[in-house]
Amino acid sequence: MILRLQLRNFKSWREADIEFGSITIFFGANSSGKTALLQFLLLLKQTVEHPDPTIPLFWGDEHSPVELGGYLDAIYRHDAERKLEWRLSWQLEDAIELLNATGNQLSHRALVAYASDTAVVEHVAYTFAEVEVGLQRAEDAYEVVCKGYALKRTRGQPARISLPVKCYGFPEQAINRYQNADFLARLGLEFTRLFKRVYYLGPLREHPKRQYRWAGAKPRDVGFKGELTTDALIASQQMGKTVRRKGRRGSQTVQEAVAEQLQRMGLVSQFRLREIAPKSRVYEVQLRRTPDCPEVAFTDIGFGVSQVLPVITLCYYVPERSIVILEQPEIHLHPAVQMALADAIIDAVKTRSIQVIIESHSEHFLLRLQRRIAEKELTPNDARLYFCELQGGESHLIPLQVDNSGNILNYPPDFFGDPLQETLERRKAALK
């Protein structure tokens, strides 16, 4: 679980300081910087997954979650003199023993600059317990810097060290230079593990199809556009993947869990994937809108079902304790269904211990979260809410202060427009 991100000089953000909960949501007007905060996490994810260990950051291409261009495109005000800096803290999946201490939290920080027409890591470090260890750039080489722990030098090893592994790892040369530095490899491994647990679904999802051919794929997720949703559902059935239900006996299949949430949202009364003929590997999604309606194909029902299905599937398909990033999960949904979607995400968070990070425009989604906080199903620390605004070309982050009754104590002006002003103007028009 990601605990905190401190970020400087990324896109429209000169600086941002974000504390995360089990559910973290960014609200705000268009082009206020909401998406950029998600993009930074995705930038680190695609860097971890890129095969080239020498690139500090992989800015992306048409196959990656985000395509950011390059350093000058992504740096604040496109200023080559500015440095991209961040500090990320997270909770490990399990407590580890390291440097004679046991703990389950780790912090990583890095400083990346622009030199010779490319990005260069100037500093990378980790903090665990009371120890901070990292690499510091000195001209064209690096030195190991360690505070709170005495490293023992191995004779015959060179004084200078080559490039770090991307923006987060220690090269073998740094580990071999000391007799007691094996733990350095573990730090980079934990960073990799963190972002291997991050899954992303974008705001533009594929249209439904009448039939789906399954070639035996067992995808990690549902795809950036939800294009692998049916593959994931079919694969989960074939693998016997189940969802444990807290407070209930037994478990459900992923498809049963998804169907239950679609029913609770009032979108369908029945949902199933059906192979059209034995061993054909061609499937169709069959839906029943109400109990007394005939069963129809996916393409013959409202568009909203096809847009929310990847959201629900992703939350129940990924491994427990995953981190799910969603852009506008409420898109194309009726306001009442947007509220029900909030409940579905709360259920997935509680049932599967996942963390969900969302960019949203939905007032109805927010209202349901406020209600659940008032009903004690969530605490204000479980749901971290932020409002993003752009002033003078710079994004600012306003943490929304929510009390135990679900009230927002610092409700920003024009948060979701100005309904009172709309009412006044309508009354004026009526009087005329």
N, C-alpha and C positions, 0 to 999 in steps of 0.2 A: 504494500500500500504506500502510495506517495504521500508524504506528510507535508512537505513545504518546498516551494520553488521561489528563489530570488533571482530575478532576471534583469539584465541591463543591456540596453542598446540593441534590441531586436525589433525590427520593423518599426511600428509606430510607438513602441514602448521604450522610453528612456530608462524607466525602471518599473519593476512590479514585484510585489511581495505577496505570495499566495499561500495560505494555509488550506490544506485539503481535508475533506471529510469523506465519509463513505459515499456520499453524493455531493458533487461540487458542480455548481451551475453558474455560467457566465451569461448575463443578460446585457442588453444595451442596443442602441440604434445601429443601423447598418454602417459598416466601415468605422466602427468605434474601437476595433482592436480585439474583439472577442475571439475571432477565428485564429488570430496570430498566436494566442496563448496555447491553443491546441496544436497549432503547427509546430511550435518549438518542441513540444514533447514528441511529436511525430518525426521531427528532424533527428532527434536523438535515436528514436526507434530505427529509422531507416539507415542511419549511420552504423548502428550495431549490426544490422543484417546485411550490410554491403560487404562483399568479399575482399575489398582492397584495404589492408591494414594501415596503409600509409596516408590515406586521406583523413584530415582532421574531422571534417563534416561532409556528409554526402547530401548535397542540396536537392537531389531528386531528379527524376525523369518521368516519362509517361507511365512507368510501371510502379512507381513508388506512391505512398500515401499523399505526399505533397511535393510540388515542384517549385522551388524557391529561386531558381536562377543561379545566383552565386553570392559571394560575400557582400559585394556592393549593393545587390538587390535587397538583401536581408538586413543589412546593418541600418541602425537608426539614422534617418535623414541622408542615407546613402553616403555617409561621411567616412572615407577611408582611414581617417585618423582615429576614429572611435574603435573601441575594442568590445567584442561580444563577451559577456561575462555571466556566469550563472553559478548558483549553488543549489543542489538538489538533495533533499533528505528523504529517506524512505525507511519503511519497516520491512525487515527481511521475512521471508516465509517461515524460517525457523531460527531460533537463537543459534549463534555460532560462537566458538571459542577461538579467540585470536589475541595474540600479544598478551597472554596471561590474563585475559579478561573475557567475560561472557556477556554478550549483548545481542539485541535484535534490531538495532538501528544503525544506519550507515549514512554518511554524508559525503557527497562528491562536489567538488568545485573546479571550475576551469576558466581560463582566460585565453581567448583566441583573438589574434590581431591579423592585420592585412599587411603582407610584405612580399615584394617581388611578384606582384600580381596574383597572389594566392593566399589562402588562409593558413596561418601558422599558430600552433599551440605554444603559448608563452609559459603557461603554468597549468598543472593539473595536480589535484591533491585529494586525499580521502581523510576523513576523520572517523575514528572508531574508538569508543571509550574516551580516554584522555590523550590519545595519540593522533597526530596529524603527520602524514607522510605523502610526498609528492615529487614531481619532477619540475625543475625550474630551468627555463631556457637561458643559456649563456652563449651568445653569438650563434654558431651553427650546431651546437651540441647541448646536452642537458646534464644537469647534476641532480642527484637525489638529495632531497631536503627532508629531514625527519625531526619532529619535536615530540618529546615525551617517551622516546625509545632509542636505545643505543644500538646502532647498526655496527656490526663487526666486519671490517674490510677483508676481503680475500686477496692474498698476495698475487701479484702478476696480472691483475685485472686492470684494464685501461681506466684512466681517471674520468674521461668523458663518455657520455652515453648517447646513443643514436636516438632517432625519433621515437616518441611514444606511440603506442598502438592506438590509432585514431585519436580521439580526444579524451580517452578514459583509461587506457591500459598501459602497463609497464612492460617495456621490451625485455626479452630474455637477458640481454646484456646487463640491465639494471639489477635483475634478480641474482645473476651469477656473480656480480661484483661484491656481494656481501655473503657472509656465512649464514646469516640468520634472516634472510629476506624472502624466504619462500612464500610468506603471507602476501606479498605484493601481487602474485598471480591470483590469489583468492579475491582481492578487491576488484580487479577488473572483471572477474567471473561473476561476482554478485551484481555488478552494473549490467552486464549482459543478460543475466537471468531476469533482472527487473524488466527490461524492455522486451524480452521474449514473451513476457506476460501481458504486454500491451496489445489491445485489439482495437481496430478502428472501423467505423461505418460513417460514410460521408452523407451529405444532405441530398444528393441526387441518386435515386435508386432506380433500378431497371424496371421496365414495365412487365406485367405478368404475361406468361405464355400459356398456351392451351396444353402443351405437352412439354415434358422435360426428359431428356435422355441422360441416364446416369451411366458413366463409364467406369464406375468402381472407385471414383475419387473419394478420399477422406480428408476434406479440407480442414485447415487449422481454424478457419473462421468463415464468415459468410461473404467475404469479398468487400472491397471498398464501396461498391455500389449495390451490394446485396445480391450479386449475380450468382453466388454459390449457396444461396439459402436452401434450395431444395436438395442440392448435393449434401449439405450438412445434415438436413433432416433424415434423408435416406441413409446416409452413412451412420448416423447415430443409431438407427434401427438395426442395421446390419452388425454393428459393433456391440449392441446390447448396452449402449450408454444410458445411464439412468440419472435422475435428479433426486437427491435426498430431500425430503420435506421435513423441516423441523416442526416438531409438535404433532407429527402424524406418524402412523405406522407405515412401514414399507417405503416405497419410492415410486417415481413415475418415469416413463420414458421421456425423452426430450420432446417428442411430438405431442405426448399427452400434456406436458407442462405448457407448451405453446398453445395448444387447443384450449386449455383451461383459461389462460389469460385472454385469449381472443373472445371467449364466451363471456368472461367477466367484464370485458370492455364493451359488450353489447354489439360486437361486429358480426358474430356468427353464432349459431347454436351448435354447429358441427363442423369439424375440420379434419380432413384426412388426406394422406397421400396414397394413391392407388396405382399399382402396376397394371397397365391395361391388358396384359396377357402374361401368362407364366414365362419367366426367363426372357422377357422382351427387353427388360431394363429401360422401358419407356414408361414414365409416370405422369399422372395428372393430379392436380390439386382439386379436390372435391369439397365444396362448401354448401352448407345449408344456412340460409339467413335466419330463419325462425323454424321452430319444430314442425310447423305445418306447411313450410315451403318445400318445393322440390329441390333435390340436390343439383347444384350447377357447377360449371367449371370456373376456375380462377379468373378467367378473362370476362366472365359474365356477371361479376359482382362489382360493387363500388371500388374505385381506385385506391381508397384509403387502406384497405386490407393489405394490398400488395406492398404498400409503402411502410406499414408498421410491422409486417411479418418479419423482415430481416432484423429489426430492432429487438423484438421479443426472442427470436431464435438465437441471436448472438448472445444475449444475456444468459440463456439457459444451456447453450452449447459449449461455450468456452470452459476451460478448467476452473475449478473453484479457486478463489483468491486471485483471479485475473483482474486486469485494469481495462475497462471498456471506455473508449472515447466515442461520443456520439455527437454529430452535428445535426441540429434541428430534428430530433426524433419525432416531433409532433407534426411534421409537414403533411399536408393534405388530410388532416384529421379534424373532425367536428369538435367543438369546444368540450363537450361532455366526454368524448373519447380521449381528448388530451388529458383530462383529469384522471381518467381510468388508467392511462398509460403511466402516469406518475405512480399509481399504486402497483402496477406491474413491475416497474423498476425497483420500487421499494421492496417488493416481495423477492425479486432476484437477489438484491443486495443482502437481505436478511437470510434467505435460504442458502445462498451459495457463497456468501462472504466475498462477493466481488466489489470492486470500487468502480463507480461510474462518474465520468467527467463529461459534462454536457455544455454545449452552446445552444441557447434557445431564445425564441421570441415569444414564448407562450405564457401569457398571464394566467391561463387556466391551470397549467402545469404548476406554476408557483402557488396558486391558491390551494391546490390539493396538498402540496407539501406543508404549507402553513397550517392547514387543518390537521394533518397527521402529527405535526409537532404539538399542537394544542391537545390532541388526544393521547399524547405520550407514546406514540408509536415510533417517533424519532425525537432526537434532541437537537437543539441548535448546532451542536458540534458535529452531529451526524451529517447534517445538510448545510454545507457552506455555500452561501449565496453571494454573488458579486454583481455589481453594476459597472459596466465599462462606458466611458464617455471620452470624446475627442475634443480637446481644447488647444487651439493654436497649433494644430498638426501633431500634438502629443497625446497619447492615450493615458487615461488615469483610471485607477481601479478603486472602487468604493465598496468595501466589505459591508454587506447589509447586516445590521444588528437586529437579530431576531430574539424575542424573549420567549419564555417557556409557554406562553399562550399563543405563539405563532405570529405575534404582531411584529411588523417591521418598524423599528423605532426611528430610522433615518431614511424614510421613503424618499427617493430622489424626485425632484420636480419632473413632470412629464415622463415618468418611468415607462408607462405604456400609453403615451399620449395624454390628453387632458380631457377626460369625459365631462367634467363640470363645465368647462368652457364650451364644449360642443352642445351641451344642454342649454346653456345661456344663449348661444347664437341661434339655436333652433327656436327658442322662445321669442327672441327678437324678431325672427322672420315671421313667426306665427302672428305676433302683434301687428306687424305691418299689414 
